[in-house]
Amino acid sequence: MIPTDEPVPLFGVPLPEALDWAMSFGEYGVTGVVIDYPYLGAWSPLRNLQHLKPA
């Protein structure tokens, strides 16, 4: 991963647009994203992001 002393670019995008935007990364070969880094830091496959969208 990234050493603790290295900077990490972060994006903040409002929901639910953020989920659609992140799911579109699959077109470019991305398979997953890290959610709420550095606090939660959970990795999620892109296909699971659809379950986070409000009904």
Contacts in CASP RR format, 6 or more apart in sequence:
PFRMAT RR
TARGET T0000
AUTHOR 0000-0000-0000
METHOD contacts of the structure
MODEL  1
MIPTDEPVPLFGVPLPEALDWAMSFGEYGVTGVVIDYPYLGAWSPLRNLQ
HLKPA
2 8 0 8 1.000
8 37 0 8 1.000
10 37 0 8 1.000
12 18 0 8 1.000
13 21 0 8 1.000
13 22 0 8 1.000
16 53 0 8 1.000
16 54 0 8 1.000
19 49 0 8 1.000
19 50 0 8 1.000
19 52 0 8 1.000
19 53 0 8 1.000
22 33 0 8 1.000
22 46 0 8 1.000
22 49 0 8 1.000
23 46 0 8 1.000
23 49 0 8 1.000
23 50 0 8 1.000
25 32 0 8 1.000
25 33 0 8 1.000
25 46 0 8 1.000
26 46 0 8 1.000
30 46 0 8 1.000
31 45 0 8 1.000
31 46 0 8 1.000
32 43 0 8 1.000
32 44 0 8 1.000
32 45 0 8 1.000
32 46 0 8 1.000
33 43 0 8 1.000
33 44 0 8 1.000
33 46 0 8 1.000
33 49 0 8 1.000
34 41 0 8 1.000
34 42 0 8 1.000
34 43 0 8 1.000
34 44 0 8 1.000
35 41 0 8 1.000
35 42 0 8 1.000
35 43 0 8 1.000
35 44 0 8 1.000
36 42 0 8 1.000
END
